[in-house]
Amino acid sequence: MKWMQQIKKETPLVKIAYVFATWFGSGLSPKAPGTVGSLCSLPLVYVLAPYGCLGILIASVVVFLIGWWATHIVLKTQKKHDPGFVVIDETVGQTLTFLWVVGVGMMWYHYVIGFAFFRFFDIVKMGPVSYFDKKVQNAFGVMTDDVMAGLFASVVLYGLQFLI
């Protein structure tokens, strides 16, 4: 973890960017940081659930903007265009997964299913998810591929609520 040595020399602003980009350190997991980051985003969804779709949407936009800024700063210190420890993009995508179901009285299984579908779409990267991941090689692309995965998961989760 060469970057950890490097960050000690950085300005406070860069250090703050790393805190947000790693979603408060969850991206520092040695195994499956994206999955851990997604899992650590679920408490945010739980807190936002009583505020319905609008609460999820507003929080997602705010986290997206903070993530875009933080990721932009972090990418300036990295050689990879999407380092694994940057997981604030997973936070936005995971939060958007629940956009259409928070108003229906979410149960524990909504969280499990939503988590699973978001991870599926984030890993498989089909359609626009793949486009933003491969073609947009900057902070906006890092953030937006997970937004797309979250929106796919959101549509599936919304459809499934009629079967559950």
Beta strands, then each sheet from edge to edge (+ up, - down):
end
